[in-house]
Amino acid sequence: MSVLLRSLRVIDSGKIHSARNFIIKEGKVHFVNDVKEGKYDEVIDCSSFLGSKGWTDLRCSSGEPGEEYKETLDSLGELLAASGFAKAVVLPNTIPAFQNKNDIQFFKAKTQNWITEPLIQAAVTKDAHGEDFTDMLDLHSQGVTVFGDGLKPLSNPDRLMKALQYLKKFQGVLFDHSFEPLLALFGQMHEGTVSTRMGMKGIPNIAEDVAIQKNIEVLTYTGGRMHFQTISSKGAVDKIRKAKSLGLNVTADVSLYQLIFSEEDLTSFDSNYKVMPPFRSQEDKDALMEGLKDGTIDAIVSNHQPQDFDAKYMEFDLAQFGMLGLQTFLPGLNRLSEELGWPLLISKITDGPDSVLGTSVEDLQNLTVFDPQEEWLYDRNSNLSLSANHPWMGQKLKGKVKLVFNKGKLAKF
């Protein structure tokens, strides 16, 4: 089958290129100058669309196994494709955690028909409890290169040091959501004037800053590769920027919604805004923007964290942390595009994640095409997740993925 994509403007890290014609044929994307009418099985007018090589999400969650009522691997696969992602790293925080050969084989079997290429972040400690190690070498034999405890920080410095040393044996990378749990104990939101007005126990910036500094010091001692996930504070940006300038092998990402919302959004006590790390001050948000622009932050992630109705619709201090992040990803990018520009944003979900994972995809061997202007209603009818924990539910959003081509398969939406 051959599909002609007529007049598609492709974005890369440099610019938005002028409209060109592409053919999807024999499992590849080809640029064509001479378009021969009637030669193609399908012609798609892309004159109002934008495209890029396939997007990569470095952080999303499934409820399966153990909490399938939140999200199954089947529903996650459908979500990822419809949201434009050609590759995605899935967190290990299931019940049980992804931590041995059988778990990896189960994951591979359940995701083999995904259009999105799935990568598992295997737990670095058993059940992600931060104590006994999983068999990292055995997991690597199953093709795993990304390790971490996902939603939980590897806060024990001894475990962190030994994990980095183990992973050096096969050039594995340690992903860590770095914060000091005791400094964040009982915290509900960012510590600041807003939390004081609301009467909420705060999570101070120092909980993140101290952990990141400690982890950088350990990495300086051990060597190896570390990726900091979902950073949120100005101090974190400053410390990672300095570590990179010293030549340490560190990378970082930020949740998309961390760039859109701030602590002020929580004044409604809507538990859908309760996330970890919490939405912080405008100063922190500005620092994250600068970190994206100067290359300190390598990637933007969805941080898709589905939660069921009962986990969210209760008193704010009792509600669980987490927000959906996949179907709203492109509308979120749209809101940032005026300030950051499409070339930078696309680089943070293509080239940036590739450098974190140590992979490289040749241009347009996979493809994401989207309409930045199309409006659609995000409600329970259009929601593809089994959960509904997002503050934009019920609103009209702008930006719709139109097609994804990956693994020789074409999906249209």
C-alpha positions as CSV (number, residue, x, y, z in Angstrom):
1,M,0.0,0.0,0.0
2,S,1.2,3.5,-0.8
3,V,-0.1,6.7,0.9
4,L,0.7,10.2,-0.4
5,L,1.0,12.9,2.2
6,R,0.5,16.0,0.1
7,S,2.0,19.4,1.2
8,L,3.2,18.4,4.6
9,R,5.4,20.9,6.6
10,V,7.9,19.0,8.6
11,I,9.5,20.3,11.8
12,D,12.9,19.5,13.1
13,S,15.1,21.0,15.8
14,G,16.1,23.8,13.4
15,K,12.9,25.1,11.8
16,I,9.6,24.4,10.2
17,H,10.3,23.5,6.6
18,S,8.3,24.5,3.6
19,A,5.6,22.1,2.4
20,R,6.7,19.0,0.6
21,N,5.2,15.7,-0.6
22,F,5.9,12.4,1.1
23,I,5.0,8.8,0.3
24,I,4.6,6.1,2.9
25,K,5.5,2.9,1.0
26,E,7.1,-0.5,1.9
27,G,7.4,0.4,5.5
28,K,9.3,3.7,5.0
29,V,8.6,7.4,4.4
30,H,10.0,8.8,1.1
31,F,10.2,12.4,0.0
32,V,9.0,12.9,-3.6
33,N,9.3,15.8,-6.1
34,D,7.3,14.3,-8.9
35,V,3.7,13.4,-7.8
36,K,2.0,11.1,-10.2
37,E,-1.8,11.4,-9.9
38,G,-3.8,8.2,-9.6
39,K,-0.7,6.2,-8.6
40,Y,-1.4,6.0,-4.8
41,D,-3.8,3.9,-2.7
42,E,-4.7,7.0,-0.6
43,V,-4.0,10.7,-0.8
44,I,-4.1,12.8,2.4
45,D,-4.2,16.6,2.1
46,C,-1.7,17.8,4.8
47,S,-1.6,21.4,3.8
48,S,-3.0,22.5,7.2
49,F,-0.9,19.9,9.2
50,L,2.5,19.8,10.7
51,G,4.7,16.7,11.0
52,S,7.9,15.5,12.6
53,K,9.7,12.3,13.2
54,G,7.8,10.2,15.8
55,W,7.5,11.5,19.3
56,T,9.0,9.8,22.4
57,D,7.6,9.9,25.9
58,L,10.1,9.1,28.7
59,R,7.5,8.7,31.5
60,C,4.0,7.2,31.5
61,S,2.2,4.7,33.7
62,S,-0.1,1.7,33.3
63,G,-2.2,0.2,36.1
64,E,-1.7,-3.3,34.7
65,P,-0.9,-5.6,36.4
66,G,-2.7,-5.0,39.7
67,E,-4.7,-1.9,39.1
68,E,-6.3,-2.5,35.7
69,Y,-9.3,-0.3,36.6
70,K,-7.0,2.8,36.3
71,E,-5.3,1.8,32.9
72,T,-4.6,-1.4,31.1
73,L,-1.7,-1.9,28.8
74,D,-4.2,-2.2,26.0
75,S,-5.8,1.2,26.8
76,L,-2.3,2.8,27.3
77,G,-1.2,1.5,23.9
78,E,-4.2,3.1,22.3
79,L,-3.7,6.3,24.2
80,L,0.0,6.6,23.2
81,A,-0.7,6.1,19.5
82,A,-3.6,8.5,19.4
83,S,-1.4,11.1,21.3
84,G,1.3,10.9,18.7
85,F,4.0,8.8,20.4
86,A,6.2,6.4,18.4
87,K,8.1,5.3,21.5
88,A,7.4,5.4,25.2
89,V,9.0,4.4,28.5
90,V,6.6,2.8,30.9
91,L,7.1,3.1,34.7
92,P,7.6,0.0,36.9
93,N,5.1,0.9,39.6
94,T,2.6,-1.8,39.1
95,I,1.5,-4.6,41.5
96,P,3.8,-6.5,41.3
97,A,6.4,-4.1,40.0
98,F,8.2,-4.9,36.7
99,Q,11.3,-6.5,38.2
100,N,12.1,-9.9,36.8
101,K,12.3,-11.9,33.6
102,N,8.7,-13.1,33.8
103,D,7.4,-9.5,34.2
104,I,9.4,-8.4,31.2
105,Q,8.1,-11.3,29.1
106,F,4.5,-10.5,30.2
107,F,5.0,-6.8,29.2
108,K,6.5,-7.7,25.8
109,A,3.6,-10.1,25.1
110,K,1.0,-7.6,26.0
111,T,2.5,-4.7,24.0
112,Q,3.8,-6.6,20.9
113,N,0.9,-5.2,18.7
114,W,1.3,-1.6,19.9
115,I,2.1,0.9,17.1
116,T,4.2,2.7,19.8
117,E,7.5,1.0,20.5
118,P,7.3,0.3,24.3
119,L,10.3,0.4,26.6
120,I,10.1,-0.8,30.2
121,Q,11.8,1.1,33.0
122,A,12.5,-1.9,35.3
123,A,12.6,-1.5,39.0
124,V,16.1,-1.1,40.4
125,T,15.0,-2.3,43.9
126,K,12.5,-5.0,44.7
127,D,8.9,-3.6,44.6
128,A,10.5,-0.2,44.2
129,H,10.9,-0.1,48.0
130,G,14.5,1.3,47.9
131,E,16.0,-1.6,49.7
132,D,17.1,-5.0,48.1
133,F,18.2,-4.8,44.5
134,T,16.5,-6.5,41.6
135,D,18.7,-8.7,39.3
136,M,19.8,-5.9,36.9
137,L,22.1,-8.1,34.9
138,D,19.4,-10.7,34.4
139,L,16.9,-8.0,33.4
140,H,19.4,-6.5,30.9
141,S,19.6,-10.0,29.3
142,Q,15.9,-9.4,28.4
143,G,16.8,-6.1,26.6
144,V,16.2,-3.7,29.5
145,T,18.6,-0.7,29.6
146,V,16.5,1.8,31.6
147,F,16.2,1.3,35.4
148,G,14.7,3.2,38.2
149,D,12.0,3.1,40.9
150,G,9.7,5.2,38.9
151,L,7.3,7.2,41.1
152,K,9.6,6.6,44.1
153,P,13.0,8.3,44.6
154,L,16.1,6.2,45.1
155,S,16.8,8.2,48.2
156,N,19.2,5.8,50.0
157,P,22.7,7.0,48.9
158,D,24.3,3.6,49.3
159,R,21.7,2.0,47.0
160,L,22.1,4.8,44.6
161,M,25.9,4.4,44.5
162,K,25.7,0.7,44.0
163,A,23.0,0.9,41.3
164,L,25.1,3.3,39.3
165,Q,28.1,1.0,39.6
166,Y,26.1,-2.1,38.5
167,L,24.6,-0.2,35.5
168,K,28.0,0.8,34.2
169,K,28.6,-2.9,33.3
170,F,26.3,-2.6,30.4
171,Q,25.9,1.2,29.9
172,G,22.5,1.2,31.5
173,V,20.9,4.5,32.6
174,L,19.4,5.2,36.0
175,F,16.2,7.2,35.9
176,D,15.3,8.9,39.2
177,H,12.5,11.2,40.4
178,S,14.8,12.8,42.9
179,F,13.4,14.3,46.1
180,E,14.1,13.7,49.8
181,P,11.0,11.9,51.2
182,L,11.5,13.1,54.8
183,L,11.6,16.8,53.6
184,A,8.4,16.2,51.7
185,L,6.6,14.2,54.5
186,F,2.8,14.8,54.6
187,G,3.2,17.6,51.9
188,Q,0.2,18.3,49.7
189,M,1.4,21.1,47.4
190,H,4.3,23.5,46.9
191,E,5.4,25.3,50.1
192,G,4.9,29.0,49.7
193,T,2.4,31.8,50.3
194,V,-0.4,30.0,48.5
195,S,0.0,26.8,50.7
196,T,0.0,29.1,53.8
197,R,-3.3,30.8,52.6
198,M,-4.9,27.5,51.9
199,G,-3.7,25.9,55.2
200,M,-1.9,23.0,53.4
201,K,1.3,21.3,54.4
202,G,3.8,22.3,51.8
203,I,6.5,20.5,49.9
204,P,9.5,22.8,49.9
205,N,11.9,23.3,46.9
206,I,14.7,22.1,49.2
207,A,13.2,18.5,49.2
208,E,14.1,18.4,45.5
209,D,17.3,20.5,45.5
210,V,19.0,18.5,48.3
211,A,18.3,15.2,46.6
212,I,19.6,16.3,43.2
213,Q,22.8,17.8,44.7
214,K,23.3,14.5,46.7
215,N,22.8,12.4,43.6
216,I,25.2,14.5,41.5
217,E,27.8,14.1,44.2
218,V,27.4,10.3,44.2
219,L,27.5,10.3,40.4
220,T,30.7,12.3,40.4
221,Y,32.2,9.6,42.6
222,T,30.9,6.5,40.7
223,G,30.6,7.7,37.1
224,G,27.8,6.3,34.9
225,R,24.7,7.8,33.5
226,M,21.8,9.4,35.4
227,H,18.6,10.9,34.2
228,F,16.6,13.2,36.5
229,Q,12.9,12.9,35.9
230,T,10.2,15.6,36.3
231,I,12.3,18.3,37.8
232,S,10.3,21.3,39.1
233,S,12.5,23.8,41.0
234,K,14.8,26.6,40.0
235,G,17.5,25.1,42.2
236,A,17.2,21.8,40.3
237,V,17.7,23.5,37.0
238,D,20.8,25.4,38.3
239,K,22.4,22.3,39.8
240,I,21.9,20.2,36.6
241,R,23.2,23.0,34.4
242,K,26.3,23.1,36.5
243,A,26.7,19.3,36.5
244,K,26.5,19.4,32.7
245,S,29.1,22.2,32.5
246,L,31.5,19.9,34.5
247,G,31.1,17.1,32.0
248,L,29.0,14.8,34.1
249,N,26.8,12.4,32.1
250,V,23.4,13.8,33.4
251,T,20.2,14.5,31.6
252,A,16.8,15.8,32.7
253,D,13.2,16.0,31.8
254,V,10.2,18.1,32.9
255,S,6.5,17.2,32.9
256,L,4.6,19.1,30.2
257,Y,1.9,20.3,32.7
258,Q,4.6,21.7,35.0
259,L,5.2,24.3,32.3
260,I,1.5,25.2,32.1
261,F,0.2,25.2,35.7
262,S,1.5,26.9,38.9
263,E,0.7,26.8,42.6
264,E,-2.0,29.5,42.0
265,D,-4.1,26.9,40.2
266,L,-4.6,25.0,43.4
267,T,-6.7,27.7,45.1
268,S,-9.9,26.0,43.9
269,F,-9.0,22.9,45.9
270,D,-9.5,20.8,42.7
271,S,-7.6,17.6,43.5
272,N,-6.9,17.1,39.7
273,Y,-4.2,19.7,40.3
274,K,-2.6,17.6,43.0
275,V,0.6,16.1,41.4
276,M,4.1,15.1,42.4
277,P,6.3,17.1,42.1
278,P,3.8,19.8,42.9
279,F,3.1,22.8,40.7
280,R,5.5,25.4,42.0
281,S,6.0,29.2,41.9
282,Q,6.2,31.4,38.8
283,E,9.9,31.9,39.4
284,D,10.4,28.1,39.3
285,K,8.2,27.9,36.1
286,D,10.3,30.6,34.4
287,A,13.5,28.7,35.4
288,L,12.2,25.6,33.8
289,M,11.4,27.5,30.6
290,E,15.0,28.8,30.5
291,G,16.3,25.3,31.2
292,L,14.5,24.1,28.1
293,K,15.9,26.9,26.0
294,D,19.5,26.5,27.0
295,G,19.5,22.7,26.8
296,T,19.7,22.0,30.5
297,I,16.5,20.1,30.2
298,D,16.6,17.5,27.5
299,A,13.1,16.3,27.2
300,I,9.4,17.0,28.0
301,V,7.3,14.1,29.3
302,S,3.6,13.4,29.7
303,N,4.0,12.0,33.2
304,H,0.7,10.3,32.5
305,Q,-0.6,9.1,35.9
306,P,-4.1,7.7,35.8
307,Q,-6.1,7.7,39.0
308,D,-9.6,6.3,39.5
309,F,-12.6,8.3,40.6
310,D,-12.4,7.3,44.3
311,A,-8.7,8.2,44.5
312,K,-9.3,11.8,43.4
313,Y,-12.8,12.9,44.4
314,M,-12.4,13.4,48.1
315,E,-10.8,16.0,50.4
316,F,-7.7,17.5,48.8
317,D,-5.3,16.3,51.5
318,L,-6.6,12.7,51.2
319,A,-6.6,12.5,47.4
320,Q,-3.9,10.7,45.5
321,F,-1.2,12.5,43.4
322,G,-1.3,12.3,39.6
323,M,-2.8,13.7,36.4
324,L,-3.5,12.2,33.0
325,G,-1.1,13.5,30.4
326,L,-1.4,11.8,27.0
327,Q,-4.5,13.1,25.1
328,T,-3.8,16.6,26.5
329,F,-0.2,16.5,25.4
330,L,-0.6,18.1,22.0
331,P,-3.0,20.8,23.3
332,G,-0.5,21.5,26.0
333,L,2.3,21.9,23.5
334,N,0.0,24.3,21.6
335,R,-0.3,26.5,24.6
336,L,3.5,26.7,24.9
337,S,4.3,27.1,21.2
338,E,4.0,30.9,21.2
339,E,6.7,31.3,23.8
340,L,9.0,28.3,23.0
341,G,8.3,27.7,19.3
342,W,7.5,24.4,17.6
343,P,11.1,23.5,16.6
344,L,12.3,23.6,20.3
345,L,9.2,21.8,21.5
346,I,9.5,19.0,18.9
347,S,13.2,18.6,19.7
348,K,12.3,17.9,23.3
349,I,10.1,15.0,22.3
350,T,12.3,13.6,19.5
351,D,16.1,14.3,19.5
352,G,16.2,15.0,23.3
353,P,14.7,11.7,24.4
354,D,16.8,9.9,21.8
355,S,20.0,11.3,23.4
356,V,18.7,10.3,26.9
357,L,18.1,6.7,25.7
358,G,21.3,6.5,23.7
359,T,19.3,5.8,20.5
360,S,19.0,7.5,17.2
361,V,16.2,7.3,14.7
362,E,16.8,8.3,11.1
363,D,14.7,11.2,10.1
364,L,11.1,10.2,9.1
365,Q,11.5,6.5,9.4
366,N,8.7,7.0,11.8
367,L,6.3,10.0,11.6
368,T,3.8,12.0,13.7
369,V,1.4,14.3,11.8
370,F,-0.9,16.7,13.6
371,D,-3.3,19.6,13.1
372,P,-2.4,22.4,15.6
373,Q,-5.6,24.3,14.9
374,E,-8.3,21.6,15.1
375,E,-10.6,22.0,18.1
376,W,-12.2,19.1,19.9
377,L,-14.1,18.4,23.1
378,Y,-12.2,16.6,25.8
379,D,-15.0,14.7,27.7
380,R,-15.9,11.2,28.8
381,N,-16.9,10.3,25.2
382,S,-13.6,11.3,23.6
383,N,-11.4,10.2,26.6
384,L,-9.5,7.1,25.7
385,S,-8.2,6.5,29.2
386,L,-9.9,4.4,31.8
387,S,-9.4,7.3,34.2
388,A,-10.5,10.9,34.0
389,N,-8.2,12.8,36.4
390,H,-7.5,16.0,34.4
391,P,-8.7,19.6,35.1
392,W,-9.4,20.1,31.4
393,M,-12.0,17.4,31.3
394,G,-15.2,18.9,29.7
395,Q,-13.3,21.7,27.9
396,K,-12.6,22.4,24.2
397,L,-9.0,21.9,23.4
398,K,-6.9,22.9,20.3
399,G,-4.5,20.5,18.6
400,K,-5.3,17.0,17.3
401,V,-3.0,14.2,16.2
402,K,-4.0,13.0,12.7
403,L,-1.7,10.1,12.0
404,V,1.2,8.1,13.3
405,F,3.5,5.9,11.2
406,N,5.7,3.5,13.1
407,K,7.0,-0.1,12.9
408,G,5.7,-0.2,9.3
409,K,2.1,0.5,10.5
410,L,0.0,3.6,9.8
411,A,-2.7,4.7,12.2
412,K,-5.1,7.6,11.4
413,F,-7.2,9.5,14.0
